[in-house]
Amino acid sequence: MQAADLVEQVPTVARSTTGAEAARVVAEYRLSALVVADDAGDPIAVIPGSQLLAIVLPRWVRDDRRLAKVYDEKGADEMCRRLNDATIGDLIDDDRLTPADAPTVLPEDTLLEIASAMDEHHSPVVLVRDRDRRYHGVVTMSRLLAAIASAAGQDSDLIRRRLEKDIILRGTPEQGGPTRETP
Amino acid sequence: MSVTAVVAVAIFAGAYVLIATEKVNRTAVALVGAAGMVVIGAVRGQDVFFSQDTGIDWNVIFLLLGMMVIVGILRQTGVFEFVAIWAAQRARARPFRTMALLVVITALASALLDNVTTVLLVAPVTLLLCDRLALAPVPFLLAEAMASNIGGTATLIGDPPNIIIASRAGLTFNDFLVHLAPIVLVLVVVFVGLCWLLWGRRLRYDPGRADAVMALTPKETITEPQLLRRMLAILALVLLGFLTHNLTHLEPSLVALLGAGAAVLVSRLPSEDYLAEVEWETLLFFAGLFVMVGSLVRLGVIEDLAGSLTRAIGDNYLLAAQGVLVGSAVLSGVVDNIPYVATMSPLVHDLVGPGAGLSPDKQSLWWALALGADLGGNATAIGASANVVITGIARRSGHPISFWEFTRYGLVVTAVTVGLCVPYVWLRYFVVG
């Protein structure tokens, strides 16, 4: 199996997308990373899922974790509402979000090469670009692991569905809201 | 002057320029400089490791190490965050009252702990309070950096230059309390007034925003009350150890190490938690610096310089003390006050001898050096480590403080505080005697 077989389209956000909208997109599609694209839809940054919670944390809480405890429920909710005023571009510029050095693989790259790229860059997503730098989509960690499990002889309906349907088709608001796959 | 001495002076001057310009990591410069002194034969192993005058001053290194470990454990208790928010609530979240209380807390904490740790702890909670109050945090951060430098002047452990002076001059914790704490108390009061003039009168009170501060729950920051009680007890015992030096004859470094050991025992924290607070790079910087300065002492360069100065000063210690005070303040604003004091201490030692038992006019030189070097650090954004830390935190939080913005206020504060020390030194050591 090659990267071209696993490539999928994921929802992307722009630098002008607000933090609140980005949080909604990530939650709706259960993304493991946020892909930031330019106006032409070409990815310019990938923000790993582990960092996404930082969008709600002010710098002083990241410097001193005890300060998260002093907010009451109202104060904490107010901090969340502030995400409507900050764009992803602002958050990146303020260092509250640190884009990963997005790894790129070729469509013909093997599972091992994709796994190596993800491991090296600690990124749950790799971009797939051909030799002309044309963007094809991404390979996500969950789809890569489904392919690895399949190659190792592990088979199930869910594994097959994971390999057949990409994230954007598994559930979109237009299709009646994000769907939850039944185990 | 021998060829070795000339080369040693060249190495020292070169290292000093590199440290002052901050183009190269200061620890690397100090260690390379120390290695250079060893290579040219200016010092031997015996001098480096076993002589306080010509090598590494282990009293200073281990006092710093012990206090770093104690502070590393103390900060795990959340007491600093609690006190800062509690103070803001006591001030009913009125902006200037909050600033004044934060200044007093920072000055007091800096007298008992090191300045850098104090501002590292107080800055994040200040950003939170300013965010709740919808106020620009820069005036608060500037006030805290300067308060830490003023407060740290009061005690032997408050500022690294004081630790060096105490060790070289043989001065005790109580000596610092008696000679420096009174004037620092006056300076803190004056500084609060300066804060009003420089920033406080422009701060606007918004009752709606004040409610947001009053809604904070500071008690939540104290996650381990038992550890807090134990650490406060240990800190009190350590201070008692410093205060009773005349009875116990325990060096401050030993008291700090014993306190650190007790803190490690009672906290049961994993070693990586408290060792993370130890600034190994700073300790290595001190070691390299001591070897470089020690080489000049061993080669007689400092003695020659002191001889020339003694002839120039004659018996006019008043002029010498005021010169050291103002000169140290000016130089400490431009270069790091740690290498400055490390160099000046053996010079003052050769001029007037160890601090204990000196007549007041001669002893004034030691106190002038401490006051000038500590307070001069407020003059510019690079004058003291606390300033560098605060400007770094401000930049990362999206409120950058330019070098000139800091310096504009720093020069005023330095001029006023050092200006008040001039009559203090004159009255205390030459009039009252």
Interface residues (C-beta under 8 A of the other chain):
Chain A: P58 R59 W60 V61 D63 D64 R66 L67 K69 V70 Y71 D72 K74 G75 D94 D95
Chain B: G78 E81 I85 L121 A123 P124 V125 L127 L128 D131 R132 A212 A215 L216 T217 P218 E220 T221 T223 I393 R396 S397 G398
